[in-house]
Amino acid sequence: MAHFKSFLCFCLLASQLIFAQNDSITRLKEVVIADAKLRKFSSSQTILSLNDSILSKNSALLTNLLNYNSVLYFKEYGRGMLSTVAFRGTTASQTAVIWNGININSQMNGSTDFNTISGTDYNSIAVKGGGGSVIYGSGAIGGTVHLNNDLRFERSFSNQLRLDYGSFNTQGIHYNSQFSNTKWSTQIGFSRNYSDNDYDYPGLFDWKGNQRFNENGEYEVIGFNAAIGFEISDKQILKAYSQSSNTDRNISLLSPSESRTKYKNDFSRNLLEYNGVFDQWTMNGKMAYLTEGYQYYPNKSLQQYSFGDSKTWITKADVSFQASPSFLINTILEYNTTQGKGSGFGYHERQIGAASVLVKYEIDSKWQNELGIRKEFTNNYKSPVLFSAGSALRIAPWYQLKVNVSHNFRIPTYNDLYWEEGGNPNLKPESAYQGELANVFTYKNISLTQTAYYNKIKDLLRWVPGNNGIWSPQNTDRVAAYGIEALLAWKQQFGKSIWQINGTYAYTISKNEETQKQLFFVPYHKATAALAYSYKKWSANYQFLFNGFVYTQSDNDPSAIVPSYWVANVGVDYEFFKRNPIKIGAQVLNLWNEKYESLENRMMPGRNFNLYLIFKF
């Protein structure tokens, strides 16, 4: 309720409009980019951008969107339950999630639960492979996921309301409004996703012969978001972003005799940003306040729970100097302070300072080079000097070569350092050296990107049992993660018909260097594909996902695996009216009724259905 009141006050103040932003290279007259660093200093890395048409073809929760449209591998504790990611053979806490340029990974466990985030809350989502710690700090080892509210400045007023209803009493409501003129721009959104989530387990029966189903699986995710921009002058702009979410879900039972548990968590994010351009200088200042919290009920019928909360303040000063049309230098000073308390780790504070220098040099329009250095300062751990260097060279109109090397890291979390019992305050940050090479081919309406990478990680944090039987985190392992990725996109129009194909593939080796065993819950193979067709007001799409088998134990016991699986979805919709269009659609999910799970004994639903209405006005 407190988050709702804060959001309501923000909306009352923010119901205005926005203008565009100047940057040090180009004047963007229509869109204010929320994360300018992603655009300016990632030319040498592979970025997958998900457009509006892709966002609309997947269910609201972010796990489903990214699972079917990227090389990311997700481990889910059941539909709508806890969902964590593995990117390029790394762990869940080695992928950083970036919200409008701010790292939002949990201070308590270091990762992000993708089933607490609705993909409809953002108007652009991007996935960047490879290291990003020089810009985004801790956790950006395997890659980064970028959630942006890019403010559009033009005279417009638009609204969209989407209503969903599907199997298992699954309900969705998603509303977004955008209002802008030549001085102001505002975005306001609301989303609610709810499900009884009581689906049958395909082919599973109890000892009495009764059909097993997902017991105690109910969930509800409610989110609010707003963004506002004001053009102070032609060269200065002020932006503010706010988002809050509350997730209330039970935890699906492994057996009917288990206690019925519940897990509640919430977050709020608030960011104020100033951007000014003065001749060759660009000044950017950010102030952010982030909160997160959880409550775990071992018996949902009782008001007894464990909890954890954290509050983080972020201050960032960013100054860039355009020394010449081809040479840009950027310095960043950052200070973060976090206060965390919980029933498992007590009360602790952490202060972190950081200084970064970024350089971009364009030899000509076909050859771009980037260099970055970062150093953090804190009493909690010894921080290494981080670096990144990359080059992007267009050799031919149809071929571009990209090369990038970087040193990245992840700091120990509150749980790692302070957990009672077992926390280890003497931990070192995880450290990773990475190199990658990408070949980008484009010809007419088709593009193919092939990336090979190698990532050497040392001081990997693992919770291991001690002599007294208590588990404790230790810097124990060295890991070599390497593989290839491929991204394919094709779009062609024939008269009034439009065809579109998108595909991804990842082959991943991630081995413990001592044992030469694959890390558990890292598949060797993952592939996705989507085929879309539209004709006049009709559109249809088919998508599939393949996940290879994964080991569930570190010794790679062949009897302890989650088998590979293929899952396919199909959908069709029709749009009525032209002035205020209404779209009606239907989807069949898990079309072939595949029996599958991404975590042992956590079954996912068989064939199920979803209907939706989209109103634009």
N, C-alpha and C positions, 0 to 999 in steps of 0.2 A: 504493500500500500504506500509505503514511503516513496518508493521509486515511481509509482504512478503519480503521486502529488508533484514530485519534482519535474516529471515529464510534462504534466499538464501546465505547470507554471512556465516552463520553457516554451511550450507551444503558443501560449497566450502572448508571450513576448516576441516569439519568432514568426508570427503570422504576417510576414512581410514578403520581400522579394530579393534577387541577386544579380550581380554583373560578373564580367569575366576577370581573368587574372593576367597580369603581365609576368613573364618569366625572363630570364637573362638571355634567351636565345630567340624566342618567337612570341608574338602577341597572339594569344588565343582569344578570339572574339566571341565564341559561343559556349565553350565548356571550361569550367574551372576544375582542373584535375586535383583530386583529393590527395593523391600520393605522387608528387612531382618527381621524387627521387627514383621511383620505379621507371618512369619514362626517361629521365635524363641519364641515369648511371647504370643501366642494365642492357645496353646495346649488345654486349658480348655474351649474353646468356639467353636461354630459351624461355619464352613467355607464352603461355596458353591463355588466351582471353576468351571468356564465355559471354556471348552476346544475348540479347533479349530473347531471341527465338529459342535458344537452348535453355535459358532459365525457365521459360514457360512450359517446357515439355517434361519437367520432373517435379516430383512431390516437393513440398515446401522445405523440409528439413535439409540442411546443407550436405549431410552425408550422402543422400541419394543423388543430389545434383553432381557432386564431384566424383562419386563412385562410378557413374555411368559415362562421364565425359572427360576423365583425366587418367593419368597413370597412377594416381594415389591409391594405396591399398588401405581398406578400412576393416577394423576389427570391431564388430558390434556384439553387445551382450543381449541381442534380440532386437526386434523392430522397435525403434524409438528409444531404446535404452542407451547406456553409455557407449560412445563411439569414438575410437581413437585411430590415428592415422600412422602409416609407415610410408616414407618417401625415400626412394633410392636406397632402400635397405637399412634405414635408420630407425630409431625408436620414436615413440609418440611425442616425446618432449624435444626431439631434434628437428621438428618442423614448426616454424614460427608462423603465427597467424597475425596479420597486419591489418588493423582497422584504421583507415584514413591516415596511413603513415605511422601509426603507433602500434608497437608490439603489445598484444593483449594476452599472451600465454599466461596461464595461471601462475601466480607467485607461490602457490601451495604445492602443486604437483608438477608444474612445468609444462603442461600440455593443454590442449583445448578439446572439449567435448563437442563434436560437430553436430550432435543431435539436440543441442540447446540453442542452435542458431538457425534462423530462417533465411533461406537464400533470397526470398522476396523483399527483404529489407534493404537491398543494395541494388544500384543500377549498373554496376560493373564489378565483375569478379575475375581475378587473374591468378594463375598458378605459375610460379617461377621456380624452375629447377636449379639446384646448386646453392652454393654458399651465399649468405647475405648478412653475416654478422657485422661487417664493417659499417653498414648502414643501419641495420635493424637490431643489432645486439644479440643477446643470448638466444640460443635455440635454432638459429637459422643455419643449420648444417645440411640437412637433406634438401631443403627448399623452403619456400614461403608461399602462403596463401593470402591474397590481398582482397579485402572487402572494402569497397569504396562507394561513397556517396558523392559522385561528381556533380557539381552544381552547374546547371545550364542557365545561361543568360540570354534571354530573348523574350519578346512580348508573347507570353503564352499562359494558359491556365488549363490544366488537364487533371483528370481524376480516373482512377481505375479501381474497380472493386471485383475481386475474384472470390467465388463461393465454391467449395468442394464438398462432396459427400461420397464416401466409399464404404467398402466392406469393413466389418468390425466396428460399425458406427463411427467411422473416421470422419471428422468434420474440420473444415478449414475456412477461415475468413481472412482475406488479405486486402487492405485498403492502402492506396498511395495517392497523394495529392502533390502536384507541383504548380507553383505560381510564381511568375517572374516578370520583370520589366527591365528597363535599362539601368536601374540602380540596385534592385533587390532581387533575391531569389530564395525561395523557400521550398523545402520538401518535408512532408509529414507522412508518417506511415504507422500502421497498426497491423498486427498479425496474431492470429490464435489458431493453434493446431491441437486437436484433441482426438483421442481414440480410446474406445474400450479395449482394443488390441487383444481380443480373446480369440485369436485365430487357431484353427486346428493344426496339429503337427502332422504333415502328410505321412501316412503309413505307420504311425506310431499309436500303440494301444497299451493300456495298463494291464495288470495281471488278470483283471476281470473281463478283459476284452472290450473295455470302453475306450472310445477315441480320446487320446491325449490332446489337450489344447493349452494355449498360453495362459496360464493362471497368474493373476496378480500383475497383469501387464499394462494397466491403464496409465496414460500419460496426458499431460497438458502443457503446452509451451505458449506463453503469451509474450509478445514483444512490442515495444514502442520505439520509434526513431524519428529524429528530426534533424534537419540541416538548414542553415541560413547563411547567406552572404550579403554583405553591404559594401558597395563601392564608395569609399570615402572620397576618392578623387580618381583621376585617370590612371594614377600610378600606385594607388594604395587600396587594399581590400581587406576587409575583416570577415572572418568566417567562424561559425560555431557549429559543433556537431554534438548530438546527444542521443544516447541509446540506452534502453534498459530492458531486461528480460527476466521473467520468472518461470522456472520449470518445476513442475510438480509431477512426479512419476513414481509408481510402484516399481519394484524390482521383480522381474519374472521369476517364477519358481522353477528350480531344477526337478523337484519332486513335490507331490501334493502335501507331504508331511512337513515340509519346511515352514519356518515362521514367515509370515507375510510382512515384508519390510517395505520401507518407503525412503525416497531420497528427494530432497528439495534443494534447489540451488538457484541463485539469482546473481545478476551482475548489473552494474550501471557504468556507463562511460560518458565522459563529458570532456570536450576539447574546444579550446578557444585558440584561434590562429590569426596572425597578422602577416600580411605580405606587402612589401613596398619595393618599388623599383625606382632607383635614383641614378640616372645615367648608366654607368657600367656596373653599378652595385645593385644587388638584390638582397633584401633583408627579410628573413622569415622568423617569426617567433611563435612558439607553441607552449601552451599550458594545458595540462590534462589532469583529470582526477578520475581514477578508476577504482571501483569496489567490486568485490566478489565474496560470495558466502555460500555455505552449504549446511544442511542439517540431515543427518542420517538417523532414521528410526528403525532400530532392530525389531520392533514390533509396532506396526503402524496404528494399532488400536490404543497404544499407550503414548503419553506425552513425555517420553524419555528419549533423548537423542544425544548424539555427539555432534560437534559443530566445528567449523573453521571459518574465519573471516580475514580479509586483507583489504587495506586501503593504500593506494599508491598515488603519489603526486609526481608528475613529470614536468620538468621545465627544460626547454630546448631553444637555443639561440643558433640560428643558421644564417650565415653570411656568404654570398658568392660574388665573385668578381669576374666579369667578362673582359679579360685582358686584351683579347682580340676576337674577331669573328669566329676563330677556330679554337681558341684556348679559354677554358673555363676552370676556375679554381673555387672550391667550396669548403668552408670550415664550419664545423658543428661542435658546439659545447652543450653538454647535456647533464642534468642532475636529476636523479630519481631517489625518492625516499619511500619506503614501504613499512607499514605497521601491520603485523599479522598476529592473530591470536586464535587459539583453538583448543579444544579439549584434548587433542593429541600432541600438541607441540608448545603449549603455553603462550607467552607473549614475547615477541621479539621485534626489533626494528633493524632495518638495513638501509644504508645510504650508499649510492653508487654514483660516481662522477665519470664522465667519459669525454674524450676529445677525439675528433675525427677530421681528416683532411681528404677531400675527394678532388680528383683532377680529371678533366676530359679534354682530349686533344683530337681535333678532326683535321687530318692531313689534307683531305678533300672530302667531297660529298660521298665518296665510296669507301673511305677508310676512317674508322673511328677507334680511338684508344682511350682506355679508362684505367685509373689507378686510385687506390684508396688505402688509408692507414687509420687504425683506431686503437686507442688505449683506454682501459677503464681503471678506476681508482676506488678501492674499498678496503675495509679491514676484514671482510668476511672471507676473502679468498685472494690468491695471487693471480692477477690477470695477465695473460700473455699479450704481446703486441700482435694485433690482427692486421691482415693485409688482403687486398684483392687487386688483380690486374687482368685486363682483358683487351681483346682487339676484335673488331668486326670489319671484314674486308669483302667488298662486293667485287668479285673477280670477273663476273659476266652479268648481263642483265637477268639471267635466269639462275645464277648461283652466287651464294654468299657463304663465306667461311667465318666461323666464330670460335675464339679460343679464350678460355678463362681459367685462372688459377686463384686460389684463395686459402686463407687460414681462418678458421671459424671456431666457435666454442659454445658451450652451454654451461651456465653456472648451476651449482647445487640449489635445490629448492628448499623451502621451509621444511617440508616433510623429510628431505634428505638430511638436513642439518640438525633439526631439533626434535624429531619425533620421539615420543616417550612410550616405550623404551626402544632404543635402537638407533636413534639419530646420531650422526657422526659430524661434529663441528670441524673436523680436520680434513674434509674432502677437498679435492682439487677440481677445478672445472674440467669438463670433457673438452678435448682439443682435437681438431680435425684439419687435415690438409687435403685439398681437393683440386683436381684438374679436370677439365672437360673440353671437348671439341665437338662442334656442331656444323653440319652441312645443311644449308637451306636451299631448296630447289623450288623455283616458282616458274610456272609457264601458263600463260593465259589465266584460266580460272581454277587452276590446281596448284596446291602447295604441299611440299613434303619436307619435314624437318627430321633429321636423324642426328641424335646426340649420343656420344660415348663419354663415359666419365669414370673417374677413379677417386675414391674417398678413403683416406687412411685415418682412422679414429683411434686415439689412445686415451687412457684413463676413463674408459667407459664405466659409468656408475651402475652397479648391480646390487640388489639386496640379497645378501647371502647369510646363511645361518652361522652364528658364532659358537664358541665353545660352550656357552651356557644355554644354547638352544634359542637365543633371541636373534631374530633377523636384523641385520644392520647393513647400510649401504657402504660399499667399498669401491675404490678405483681399481678394478681388477683386470679388465680386459682390453685387448687391442683388436680392432676389427678392420678388415679390408672389405669395402663395399664397392663394387664396380658393375657396369652393365651398359646396356644400350636402350635408348628410347626412340620411338618414332611417332610423329604427329602428321596426320593426313587430313586435308580439307579440299573439297571440290564443290563448286556451285555453278550451275548452268541454267539459263533460261531458254526455253523453246516456245516461242509464241506466248501464250498465257500460262504455260506450265513452267514450274521451277523445280529443279532437282538439286538436292544437296546431300553430300556424304561427308561424314567426319569419322575419324578413327584414331585410336591410340594403341600403342603396344609398348610394354616394358619387359625386358629380360634382366633379372637382378640376381647377382651373387653377393651375399653378405656373410662373410665367414669370420668366426673367431680364429685369430691367427695362431693361437696355441693349440686348439683342438682341431682346426680345419673343418669345423661343423658350421652349417648354415644357421644363422640366427633364427630362433623360433618366431613364427608368425611373420615371416617374410617370404612371399611366394616367388618362385623362380619366374613365373610367367603371369602377366596380366594383360588383357586386351579388351577394348571397347570399340563399338561401331554404332553409327546411327545413320539411317537413311530417311530423308524427309522429302515429301512431294506435296506441291500445292498447285491447285488449278482454280483460278478465279477466287471464289470464297471458300473453297474446300481445301483442307490440308490433312495429311496423314503422315505418320512417322512410325518407324520400327527401330528399336535399339536393343543391343544385347551387351552382356557383360560376361567375360570369362575370367575366373580367378583360378590359378593353379593351386595345387595342394600346398599346405604349410605344415611344418613340424610344430608340435606343441611342447616339446621338451628340448633342452639344450644339447642332449646327447644324440639327437636326430634318430630316436627310436622309430623304426618304420611302422610300428604298431600304434604309435601315438601321433596321428596326423589328423588334420581336417581335410577331407577330400576336395578335389577340384570341383567346380560347378559352372554351369552355363545358365544364365537367367536372361529372359527376353521380355520386353514390353512393347505394346502396340497401342497407338492412339489415333483418333480421328476427330476433327472438329469442323464446324461450319459457322460462318460469320453472317449475321443479319444486319441490314440497314447500312447506310453509308455515313450519315452525319454523326450519329451517336451509336457506333457499332456495338452489337452484342454477340458474343461468341459462345456457342454451346459445344461441349466436347465430352468424349468418353475415352477411357483408357482401360486396357486389360494388362495387369501387372503380373509378372511371373507367368507369362502366357502358356508355357509348356508344363506348368505345375511341377517345377523342379523341386526336389527335396534337398535342401542345402542349409548350411550354417557357416558363419565365418569364425566362430568360436565354438569349441567343443561343447555339445549338449545345449547350445543356445539356438534352437531351430528358428528359421525364418518362415514367413507365411507361404502357402502354396498360391495357386491362382486366385487373384482377387481383382476388384473392380473399383474404378473411380469415375465420378461424373463431375463436371465443372461448368460454371457460367462465368463469363468475364464481361463486365460492363465498362465501357469507356465513355466518359462524358466531360 
